[in-house]
Amino acid sequence: MAEIKYDIKEKLGVLSESNKGWTKELRSISWNDREPKYDIREWAPDGEKMGKGITLTKEELIALKEILEKMDM
């Protein structure tokens, strides 16, 4: 299996924190030297380990924002 490289461009915000100290965050990340995308996933306190997540393009993030704005919460 090929190694996955990533470069964190910007930490945009923390959505939540677990009892074990892992944080679910929105970050801008470049995967395998590609154009950065927006990423939501859990990160270990030391930032070295990560959980499964979702990666969004700018267009997908904008669409998500529009959906969230329409929701009655």
Secondary structure by P-SEA (a helix, b strand, c coil): cbbbbbbbcccccccccccccccccccccccccccbbbbbbbbccccccccccccccaaaaaaaaaaaaaccc
